[in-house]
Amino acid sequence: MASLSSRTTAYRPSASTLQQWMLGLMLLSFHGVLLWGFDDPLQKSLLLCHYGLFLIWQPIWQTQEKLSPRSMLLFAAGGILLAWFVSWWLLAIWMSALFGLLGGRIFSTTARTSRLSYLLAATYLLSVLLLWVIPHLLDASAALIVAEFLMLYLLPILPLAILFLRVKQETHQHAPILDFFYTLLLFLLSVTLVLSIFTISRTSEADYAEVVIWVIFGLAATLLLASWLWNPRAGFSGIGQLLSRYLLSVGLPFERWIKNIAELAERETSAREFMQAAMGEVETLPWVAGGKWETEDDQGEFGTQAPYHAELEFHDFYLKLYSRWPLTPALTIHLKLLTQILGEFHEAKRREEALLQNTYMQAIYETGARLTHDMKNIVQSMSALCSAAEQASDADNERLVALIRKQLPLLNQRLALTLDKLGAPRNENRRMLPLLEWWDNLQQRYTDTRVSFSEAIAEDPELKVDSEVWDSVMDNLLQNALAKARHEPEINISAKLAAGNEVFAEVTDSGSAMPEEIAANLFRKRIRSEGGLGIGLYQAGRQAQQAGYQLALVENRPGMVRFRLGLK
């Protein structure tokens, strides 16, 4: 069975290996075009084959993306123009473009084998350009005879070597990017080389090999001078200071890096986990060897130390990055920008954690305030019973004992339910009672008070309500009215129950009206209260709403302030 499974398992090369094969085949097909020419249709078909292999290998468009009709039309037009107008001049420009693309990949890849394959391909293109293409432009037959042996037997070894190199997967998860600056620079350099050799050869009688040597050494001296001017040791600051703004996107496209950081911010739940994951993204930057970071709550290290480093700080976020190369001013600006972005995301995660904590504390506060309100109502009901017992005469003993026997178990039950909610706020059991029985219990608790109750007959004797909610809300309304009567002794307080087409209970007093500002926000948020916490009616309204009822101020004018608790 083991041998059978090993036979059926197909070899699947990696994406880097497939790309290297496409590169080698592309160069071999192009070598065939250079050797056999491009005059007849069969030779042009080989050129189209080379163009197709280039499209598969090209590093500009992502190969996983679906091409739009416009892109397909553009690629088809490029192939038609290449086959129709093919000439040695067009091939020279085409090879310069390929040399620029390959050179741009050399500076962005991290795997040593991939970099070697790109170096071999760039060497092949530059050699063919100097030994074969430019001599055809100049009709230098002597140079072509000398280079024919190299073209037939030696130069094809380079594409073949690319095919048989073993390529390792890139260390980071993304494919190497195309460096636009280096690609453009190498393309212009190769075009300058072609035009310089062609111009000098046409305007002088020097030998082709001599012209090539003079041009190559001249370009080398020019590049050496430019490199010195880029960062001179003395004098002015150098042209690198003027052109280094390009480096704001060095090593990694800024948009993609920001997208990765934003995805981490959405995926990670805490600021500490986000920062640890973000440092992994920072480590993937090609010019970063390692670093240290520190926040108010955590710290860490990654990578290795290097000769050059930069220390950056944003708010309470400190970052020290090591690099193998000197940090230019533009790269330092780039690092400051990345540090600020990481600091902003870290601060946002910390604010998010603080908001969650505040939400949790708000829930605890509201639960505590609600239970405190329930306990206050229970204590007030017990105080009413105690007051009735103190004021009762011997003739009222039997009535008082009956009242206490009926009310104390109810108060004890309400107290037990409140304590249960304190231990498990979300596991609330509803205690349903018939509406008339609940109304009778409410009247008995307020027998010796200034509250007058109306008689009520329920059309549906089986109608039940949540006695805990209705007791809590009505106790709050009646206690507020009684507290109001201490400041306005002449007011009348009445309670009414309607159990017909509409089911509701009302508490009405004939005192002064509420201010409009307080009445508008009565059940919407906590209001200022001189005699309490200012959350009684707010909690009563929320409690009624959560239980499926509605508490409202239906009338608010001098002499008529009426609250109503009913079904929605």
MITITI-234169 format. One record per residue (C-alpha): residue number from 0; x negated, y, z. Coordinates in pm, 1 decimal. Example, Ala and Ser with C-alpha at 12.3 -4.5 7.8 and 13.67 -1.06 7.14 Angstrom:
MITITI-234169
nr|east|north|up
0|-1230.0|-450.0|780.0
1|-1367.0|-106.0|714.0
***
This chain:
MITITI-234169
nr|east|north|up
0|0.0|0.0|0.0
1|-287.1|234.8|77.6
2|-445.4|179.5|-264.1
3|-109.7|225.7|-434.6
4|-47.1|557.1|-259.5
5|-398.6|675.0|-345.3
6|-337.8|595.0|-711.1
7|-5.7|776.3|-728.9
8|-136.4|1090.7|-558.3
9|-214.8|1341.0|-835.4
10|-506.7|1580.3|-811.3
11|-387.2|1936.3|-780.2
12|-658.8|2194.3|-826.5
13|-643.5|2513.0|-627.9
14|-549.8|2849.3|-776.1
15|-914.3|2962.5|-767.6
16|-1024.0|2650.6|-958.8
17|-755.8|2698.7|-1224.3
18|-856.3|3060.6|-1265.9
19|-1220.0|2962.8|-1307.7
20|-1127.5|2703.7|-1572.2
21|-928.2|2965.3|-1761.0
22|-1229.7|3198.0|-1746.4
23|-1464.9|2933.0|-1885.9
24|-1225.2|2828.2|-2162.8
25|-1162.3|3191.3|-2252.0
26|-1535.2|3254.4|-2299.0
27|-1585.2|2931.1|-2497.3
28|-1301.5|3015.9|-2737.5
29|-1443.0|3365.9|-2778.6
30|-1785.2|3214.5|-2849.4
31|-1628.0|3014.2|-3129.0
32|-1479.1|3331.4|-3278.5
33|-1820.0|3503.2|-3269.6
34|-1995.4|3210.1|-3437.2
35|-1741.2|3117.7|-3705.0
36|-1604.9|3463.4|-3781.6
37|-1246.6|3589.1|-3808.2
38|-1169.9|3612.0|-4176.5
39|-935.3|3319.9|-4247.2
40|-611.1|3239.3|-4057.5
41|-763.7|2938.1|-3879.6
42|-1034.5|3153.1|-3727.1
43|-777.9|3415.8|-3627.0
44|-576.0|3141.9|-3456.6
45|-882.0|3071.7|-3241.7
46|-888.3|3442.2|-3157.8
47|-522.0|3424.2|-3054.3
48|-606.5|3119.2|-2842.0
49|-873.8|3327.1|-2668.7
50|-618.8|3605.3|-2615.5
51|-369.6|3361.8|-2461.0
52|-630.7|3225.3|-2222.7
53|-712.9|3584.4|-2128.0
54|-348.4|3652.9|-2045.8
55|-344.3|3348.8|-1817.8
56|-665.7|3459.6|-1646.7
57|-612.5|3837.8|-1638.6
58|-630.5|3995.5|-1289.3
59|-392.3|4286.0|-1348.7
60|-46.3|4124.2|-1332.8
61|36.8|3867.9|-1067.8
62|77.6|3527.2|-1231.0
63|363.0|3431.7|-993.5
64|581.7|3721.0|-1104.7
65|835.1|3685.4|-1380.5
66|750.7|3895.8|-1683.2
67|1002.4|4150.7|-1800.9
68|1096.0|4174.6|-2170.0
69|899.4|4497.5|-2191.8
70|582.1|4330.6|-2061.2
71|625.1|4036.8|-2297.9
72|664.8|4276.2|-2589.4
73|349.8|4460.5|-2481.3
74|146.9|4138.7|-2463.7
75|277.0|4022.8|-2803.1
76|191.5|4359.0|-2959.8
77|-160.0|4338.8|-2813.9
78|-216.5|3995.5|-2968.7
79|-84.8|4106.0|-3308.1
80|-305.4|4415.4|-3312.4
81|-609.3|4214.7|-3204.9
82|-559.4|3958.2|-3482.9
83|-461.4|4208.9|-3753.0
84|-725.7|4478.2|-3696.9
85|-1005.6|4253.0|-3575.3
86|-1355.3|4379.9|-3656.0
87|-1696.7|4391.7|-3495.2
88|-1620.1|4734.5|-3351.6
89|-1297.1|4608.4|-3198.3
90|-1478.2|4306.0|-3057.6
91|-1744.2|4534.6|-2904.8
92|-1476.8|4741.4|-2727.9
93|-1296.1|4422.1|-2623.4
94|-1614.7|4276.9|-2474.3
95|-1681.1|4603.0|-2289.4
96|-1334.3|4581.8|-2137.2
97|-1390.4|4217.9|-2034.4
98|-1726.4|4312.8|-1884.9
99|-1558.4|4585.9|-1679.5
100|-1285.2|4350.4|-1555.3
101|-1537.1|4085.7|-1454.7
102|-1758.5|4342.7|-1284.6
103|-1460.2|4474.8|-1089.8
104|-1388.5|4123.0|-962.5
105|-1748.7|4073.4|-848.5
106|-1721.7|4353.6|-590.7
107|-1385.5|4238.9|-451.6
108|-1430.8|3862.1|-416.3
109|-1561.4|3709.7|-94.3
110|-1633.5|3346.7|-193.3
111|-1994.5|3299.7|-303.0
112|-1909.7|3045.6|-577.2
113|-1644.4|3270.8|-731.8
114|-1887.4|3560.1|-732.4
115|-2146.7|3338.8|-906.6
116|-1897.1|3244.5|-1177.9
117|-1817.4|3612.7|-1241.4
118|-2189.3|3694.5|-1254.1
119|-2245.0|3418.0|-1512.3
120|-1951.2|3546.6|-1719.1
121|-2076.0|3906.4|-1704.3
122|-2426.9|3792.5|-1801.8
123|-2285.4|3598.8|-2098.0
124|-2082.5|3895.4|-2224.4
125|-2370.7|4141.2|-2191.8
126|-2611.7|3900.6|-2365.2
127|-2373.6|3831.2|-2655.0
128|-2304.7|4203.2|-2688.6
129|-2675.1|4286.7|-2721.7
130|-2787.2|3982.6|-2922.2
131|-2496.3|3927.2|-3159.8
132|-2223.3|4191.6|-3174.3
133|-2434.1|4511.3|-3193.7
134|-2669.0|4358.8|-3459.7
135|-2358.9|4284.1|-3670.7
136|-2255.5|4649.1|-3634.1
137|-2600.3|4758.2|-3755.2
138|-2637.4|4479.5|-4015.4
139|-2968.6|4392.3|-3850.0
140|-3032.7|4061.4|-4021.7
141|-3372.9|4010.3|-3859.0
142|-3225.2|4039.3|-3512.4
143|-2940.9|3803.7|-3606.9
144|-3182.3|3536.6|-3728.6
145|-3372.2|3553.2|-3398.9
146|-3052.5|3541.9|-3191.4
147|-2888.4|3259.0|-3387.7
148|-3074.9|2990.0|-3196.4
149|-2969.4|3144.2|-2863.5
150|-2606.7|3171.0|-2975.4
151|-2593.5|2809.4|-3086.9
152|-2771.6|2631.9|-2804.4
153|-2843.7|2844.6|-2497.6
154|-2567.2|3099.7|-2441.4
155|-2281.1|2840.9|-2447.5
156|-2438.9|2688.7|-2138.0
157|-2310.7|2982.2|-1929.9
158|-1934.6|2921.4|-1996.6
159|-1989.7|2547.6|-1953.5
160|-2157.0|2610.8|-1618.3
161|-1853.2|2813.8|-1510.8
162|-1626.0|2516.5|-1589.1
163|-1824.1|2280.5|-1367.5
164|-1881.8|2508.9|-1069.7
165|-1696.2|2405.5|-755.4
166|-1500.3|2704.3|-630.1
167|-1398.1|2739.3|-268.5
168|-1069.1|2896.3|-170.3
169|-1083.9|3263.2|-70.6
170|-1123.1|3318.1|302.9
171|-820.8|3548.1|312.3
172|-470.5|3460.2|203.4
173|-448.9|3709.0|-82.2
174|-624.1|3680.3|-414.2
175|-921.9|3913.6|-472.6
176|-805.2|4248.9|-593.5
177|-925.4|4447.2|-893.4
178|-1143.8|4744.6|-805.9
179|-1034.7|5011.3|-1052.9
180|-1331.2|5241.8|-990.9
181|-1601.2|4979.3|-1053.9
182|-1407.0|4838.0|-1350.5
183|-1387.6|5178.9|-1515.7
184|-1752.0|5253.6|-1435.6
185|-1878.8|4927.6|-1588.5
186|-1656.2|4968.7|-1893.3
187|-1791.9|5316.8|-1958.3
188|-2145.5|5192.1|-1899.7
189|-2112.8|4913.2|-2157.8
190|-1950.8|5149.7|-2411.6
191|-2237.0|5394.5|-2353.7
192|-2483.1|5112.4|-2413.9
193|-2320.2|5016.1|-2744.6
194|-2291.0|5369.6|-2874.8
195|-2642.5|5464.6|-2764.1
196|-2804.7|5168.2|-2940.0
197|-2596.0|5224.3|-3252.9
198|-2670.1|5597.0|-3269.9
199|-3044.7|5567.0|-3208.8
200|-3078.5|5280.9|-3457.8
201|-2896.0|5475.8|-3729.8
202|-3087.9|5797.4|-3675.6
203|-3435.5|5645.9|-3642.6
204|-3642.2|5381.0|-3812.2
205|-3736.2|5203.4|-3492.0
206|-3702.5|4829.3|-3454.4
207|-3378.5|4699.0|-3297.3
208|-3555.1|4529.2|-3005.1
209|-3745.7|4848.0|-2930.3
210|-3424.7|5053.5|-2934.6
211|-3256.7|4808.7|-2696.7
212|-3546.1|4825.3|-2452.0
213|-3555.4|5207.4|-2461.0
214|-3179.1|5236.4|-2408.5
215|-3171.0|4983.1|-2123.5
216|-3458.7|5151.2|-1941.1
217|-3302.0|5492.2|-2003.7
218|-2970.3|5379.9|-1853.8
219|-3154.8|5221.1|-1560.4
220|-3339.9|5547.7|-1492.3
221|-3012.8|5740.0|-1517.2
222|-2840.8|5507.0|-1270.9
223|-3137.6|5529.8|-1035.6
224|-3118.9|5908.2|-1044.4
225|-2742.7|5900.2|-993.7
226|-2781.3|5668.0|-695.1
227|-3029.6|5909.8|-540.7
228|-2801.4|6205.2|-606.0
229|-2512.8|6011.6|-453.7
230|-2679.0|6009.2|-111.7
231|-3007.9|6204.6|-113.7
232|-3234.4|6205.1|189.6
233|-3296.2|6579.3|176.5
234|-3133.2|6882.9|24.1
235|-2759.5|6899.5|-49.7
236|-2507.6|6646.7|76.7
237|-2482.6|6454.0|-252.7
238|-2216.1|6380.6|-510.8
239|-2095.4|6093.2|-293.0
240|-1946.5|6351.0|-59.6
241|-1753.5|6500.0|-352.3
242|-1626.8|6174.9|-502.6
243|-1575.0|5966.4|-189.7
244|-1203.1|6048.7|-164.5
245|-1155.9|5754.1|-393.4
246|-1254.4|5532.5|-104.7
247|-926.3|5601.6|71.9
248|-807.7|5278.1|-86.3
249|-1140.4|5092.4|-67.1
250|-1132.8|4717.9|-16.0
251|-756.7|4671.6|0.1
252|-450.6|4840.6|-155.6
253|-307.9|5072.3|104.6
254|55.2|4983.1|26.9
255|-2.4|4609.7|70.3
256|-189.3|4656.8|397.1
257|88.0|4876.8|534.3
258|346.1|4617.7|425.9
259|160.3|4343.6|613.3
260|140.8|4558.6|927.8
261|511.7|4646.4|901.4
262|600.2|4276.5|867.5
263|394.7|4202.6|1177.7
264|578.6|4477.1|1366.3
265|912.4|4318.2|1272.9
266|800.5|3964.8|1351.6
267|614.7|4012.9|1681.0
268|820.3|4080.4|1990.9
269|568.2|4251.4|2220.0
270|305.6|4519.7|2175.6
271|30.5|4282.8|2288.7
272|117.9|4010.9|2036.1
273|149.9|4271.1|1760.5
274|-193.5|4417.6|1829.8
275|-359.0|4075.4|1834.2
276|-199.8|3986.4|1499.8
277|-284.5|4328.7|1353.6
278|-651.3|4280.3|1439.9
279|-640.3|3965.9|1226.7
280|-527.0|4181.7|933.6
281|-806.2|4431.0|1002.0
282|-1059.3|4147.0|996.4
283|-956.5|4057.4|637.9
284|-1086.5|4391.0|509.0
285|-1401.3|4319.2|301.2
286|-1611.8|4590.0|464.3
287|-1523.4|4489.8|823.1
288|-1761.1|4247.4|997.7
289|-1601.2|4261.0|1341.4
290|-1472.2|4492.4|1607.7
291|-1347.3|4561.3|1957.0
292|-1014.9|4708.7|2055.4
293|-859.4|4824.2|2378.0
294|-518.7|4951.3|2483.4
295|-375.2|5048.9|2818.6
296|-253.4|4692.8|2878.5
297|-490.2|4467.3|2682.9
298|-823.1|4436.0|2503.4
299|-1002.0|4195.9|2268.3
300|-1277.6|4128.4|2014.3
301|-1298.8|3971.2|1669.6
302|-1569.0|3892.0|1413.9
303|-1936.0|3965.7|1472.1
304|-2139.1|4276.1|1539.5
305|-2321.1|4454.2|1255.2
306|-2574.8|4738.0|1225.7
307|-2317.9|5005.6|1143.4
308|-2010.0|5087.9|1343.6
309|-1742.2|5352.5|1393.6
310|-1557.6|5435.6|1715.3
311|-1200.4|5555.7|1672.0
312|-929.9|5650.5|1920.2
313|-563.1|5739.5|1889.7
314|-355.8|5806.4|2202.3
315|-433.0|5511.2|2432.3
316|-558.9|5287.3|2147.9
317|-937.4|5252.3|2113.3
318|-1097.3|5072.1|1817.3
319|-1462.5|5003.3|1737.5
320|-1530.7|4853.6|1393.1
321|-1860.4|4703.2|1272.7
322|-1966.5|4710.4|907.1
323|-2261.5|4568.6|717.2
324|-2291.1|4884.3|509.2
325|-2323.5|5253.6|601.8
326|-1987.4|5420.4|651.0
327|-1934.5|5707.6|408.2
328|-1729.4|6011.6|511.0
329|-1435.0|5896.8|300.4
330|-1446.9|5549.1|452.0
331|-1447.2|5708.7|796.6
332|-1135.6|5904.6|700.5
333|-983.3|5579.0|579.6
334|-1063.1|5413.6|913.3
335|-907.7|5703.0|1103.5
336|-591.6|5668.7|897.1
337|-571.4|5293.5|959.2
338|-634.1|5347.5|1329.9
339|-358.3|5607.0|1348.5
340|-118.1|5369.3|1173.7
341|-201.8|5086.9|1414.1
342|-167.0|5325.8|1707.6
343|172.8|5447.1|1587.1
344|302.5|5092.9|1540.9
345|165.4|4992.0|1880.8
346|330.6|5293.4|2043.2
347|657.5|5206.7|1867.5
348|642.0|4851.4|2002.7
349|577.4|4987.8|2351.4
350|876.7|5221.1|2320.6
351|1082.5|4927.3|2202.1
352|981.5|4726.3|2507.3
353|1061.2|5023.9|2730.7
354|1401.3|5060.2|2563.4
355|1477.1|4692.5|2620.5
356|1375.1|4729.7|2983.3
357|1594.5|5038.2|3020.5
358|1884.0|4851.1|2860.7
359|1832.7|4567.4|3106.5
360|1819.1|4807.8|3398.5
361|2127.9|4986.8|3266.6
362|2315.1|4656.0|3261.8
363|2205.7|4589.0|3620.1
364|2310.6|4940.5|3719.3
365|2653.6|4908.1|3561.0
366|2708.2|4566.7|3717.5
367|2604.4|4697.9|4057.7
368|2818.9|5008.2|4022.3
369|3119.5|4799.2|3924.5
370|3075.4|4558.0|4212.5
371|3017.6|4848.5|4451.4
372|3342.6|4997.2|4328.9
373|3524.8|4667.2|4388.4
374|3377.4|4637.4|4736.0
375|3483.2|4993.5|4811.7
376|3843.4|4915.0|4711.9
377|3845.7|4599.8|4925.1
378|3706.4|4786.1|5225.6
379|3966.5|5058.7|5182.0
380|4243.4|4796.6|5169.5
381|4109.1|4639.2|5487.4
382|4091.6|4983.8|5648.4
383|4457.9|5035.7|5564.4
384|4546.2|4707.5|5735.4
385|4338.6|4801.9|6039.3
386|4506.2|5142.2|6056.7
387|4849.2|4978.9|6039.3
388|4752.7|4741.7|6320.2
389|4634.7|5029.5|6542.8
390|4952.6|5230.3|6490.8
391|5197.6|4939.5|6523.1
392|5418.0|4909.8|6830.6
393|5526.1|4594.6|7007.2
394|5844.9|4584.9|6802.9
395|5645.8|4572.2|6481.1
396|5424.2|4281.9|6580.1
397|5607.7|4020.1|6379.8
398|5610.4|4235.5|6065.8
399|5241.1|4321.9|6114.8
400|5143.6|3957.2|6163.8
401|5330.7|3860.1|5847.4
402|5161.8|4138.6|5654.7
403|4815.5|4041.1|5779.2
404|4876.5|3670.7|5708.2
405|4963.9|3750.6|5350.1
406|4707.4|4022.6|5274.7
407|4397.8|3884.5|5446.0
408|4375.4|3569.8|5226.1
409|4414.7|3789.7|4918.7
410|4142.5|4026.1|5035.9
411|3920.7|3732.2|5122.8
412|3978.3|3585.9|4777.3
413|3892.4|3918.6|4609.9
414|3579.8|3946.9|4824.0
415|3471.9|3594.0|4729.3
416|3522.2|3664.7|4360.0
417|3319.1|3984.5|4389.9
418|3034.1|3797.4|4556.4
419|3050.2|3530.2|4285.0
420|3014.9|3799.5|4018.3
421|2716.7|3938.7|4205.9
422|2543.0|3601.4|4177.2
423|2646.0|3529.4|3815.4
424|2786.7|3843.5|3649.5
425|2870.7|3670.7|3322.3
426|3059.1|3376.9|3474.6
427|3376.9|3557.4|3574.0
428|3693.0|3353.2|3640.0
429|4018.1|3531.5|3577.2
430|4282.3|3505.9|3850.1
431|4626.1|3529.9|3686.9
432|4934.6|3611.3|3892.8
433|5297.6|3676.8|3799.3
434|5349.1|4046.7|3747.8
435|5620.1|4087.2|4014.8
436|5416.5|3894.8|4273.7
437|5120.8|4119.0|4206.4
438|5343.1|4427.3|4238.8
439|5480.4|4304.3|4572.0
440|5127.3|4252.2|4707.7
441|5027.3|4603.0|4599.8
442|5328.4|4756.5|4778.2
443|5250.2|4570.9|5099.0
444|4891.5|4699.4|5103.4
445|5013.0|5060.1|5079.8
446|5318.9|5031.1|5306.1
447|5218.3|5296.6|5557.7
448|5076.8|5546.6|5310.0
449|5219.7|5844.1|5119.8
450|5265.3|5633.5|4806.2
451|5625.9|5574.7|4699.1
452|5690.3|5267.1|4484.8
453|5975.5|5223.2|4238.9
454|6176.8|4904.7|4210.6
455|6096.8|4691.2|3907.3
456|6262.0|4390.7|3744.5
457|6066.3|4186.3|3491.1
458|6253.0|4068.1|3182.8
459|6001.8|3782.3|3158.1
460|5951.0|3624.8|3504.5
461|5663.7|3413.9|3369.1
462|5463.2|3718.6|3259.0
463|5121.1|3711.1|3428.3
464|4841.0|3961.1|3456.9
465|4479.2|3946.1|3570.6
466|4536.3|4038.4|3934.7
467|4170.7|4114.6|4000.1
468|4155.6|4374.7|3721.2
469|4494.5|4526.5|3801.7
470|4416.6|4537.6|4173.0
471|4081.3|4704.1|4112.4
472|4219.1|4966.1|3873.1
473|4534.9|5045.6|4070.9
474|4342.5|5062.6|4398.5
475|4107.6|5312.0|4237.5
476|4394.8|5526.2|4106.1
477|4585.8|5520.0|4436.7
478|4278.1|5590.2|4647.4
479|4188.6|5886.4|4422.5
480|4542.2|6019.7|4462.2
481|4530.6|5978.7|4841.3
482|4190.8|6152.5|4852.8
483|4341.1|6435.1|4645.4
484|4627.5|6461.8|4897.5
485|4382.6|6547.4|5174.5
486|4299.3|6872.0|4991.8
487|4655.8|6928.0|4865.4
488|4883.7|6805.5|5149.4
489|5211.1|6896.2|4978.2
490|5175.6|6671.5|4671.9
491|5383.5|6361.2|4612.3
492|5230.8|6029.9|4499.6
493|5437.1|5766.5|4321.1
494|5369.2|5429.0|4158.2
495|5587.8|5279.2|3890.7
496|5602.6|4941.4|3715.5
497|5766.6|4890.6|3376.1
498|5818.9|4529.9|3264.3
499|6054.8|4567.2|2969.1
500|5958.6|4621.7|2606.5
501|5638.9|4777.8|2736.5
502|5444.3|4642.2|3030.7
503|5250.5|4897.5|3230.8
504|5191.3|5039.1|3577.6
505|5165.3|5412.8|3642.4
506|5031.9|5631.4|3922.3
507|5162.3|5988.7|3930.4
508|5087.0|6281.3|4156.6
509|5231.8|6633.5|4164.7
510|4902.2|6805.7|4233.0
511|4677.3|7024.8|4021.4
512|4567.1|6918.2|3675.4
513|4219.0|6800.8|3585.9
514|3988.7|7038.2|3399.1
515|3999.1|6976.7|3024.2
516|3627.4|6897.8|3004.8
517|3658.2|6625.8|3269.3
518|3980.5|6486.1|3121.6
519|3823.4|6456.6|2775.0
520|3531.6|6247.0|2905.1
521|3713.1|6064.1|3181.9
522|3677.4|5706.9|3050.8
523|3390.3|5767.8|2808.1
524|3096.3|5841.5|3039.3
525|3002.4|5906.1|3399.2
526|3127.5|6240.2|3529.9
527|3027.6|6445.6|3829.4
528|3225.8|6376.4|4143.2
529|3212.7|6561.6|4475.5
530|3333.9|6268.8|4681.9
531|3177.3|5964.8|4516.3
532|2936.4|5830.4|4259.4
533|3135.9|5972.1|3970.1
534|3173.1|5635.4|3803.1
535|3497.9|5501.2|3951.5
536|3734.2|5580.8|3665.8
537|3461.7|5511.6|3409.8
538|3410.1|5160.9|3549.8
539|3785.5|5108.8|3587.6
540|3837.8|5199.4|3222.1
541|3561.0|4965.8|3104.2
542|3685.3|4685.0|3325.8
543|4037.9|4718.2|3188.0
544|3913.5|4732.4|2830.3
545|3697.1|4421.5|2869.6
546|3993.6|4231.0|3014.8
547|4222.4|4327.7|2726.3
548|4411.7|4613.4|2892.9
549|4412.0|4989.7|2848.4
550|4377.1|5265.6|3105.9
551|4472.4|5615.5|2994.6
552|4557.6|5959.9|3123.8
553|4896.8|6003.7|2957.9
554|4985.2|6341.5|3111.5
555|4769.4|6613.7|3263.7
556|4937.4|6938.4|3365.5
557|4999.1|7116.8|3695.5
558|5259.4|6920.8|3893.5
559|5232.3|6612.9|3672.1
560|4913.5|6406.5|3652.1
561|4993.7|6051.9|3538.1
562|4765.2|5753.8|3475.1
563|4886.3|5439.8|3299.3
564|4748.2|5084.9|3297.2
565|4906.5|4855.8|3044.1
566|4867.7|4604.2|2767.8
567|4700.1|4715.0|2445.6
***
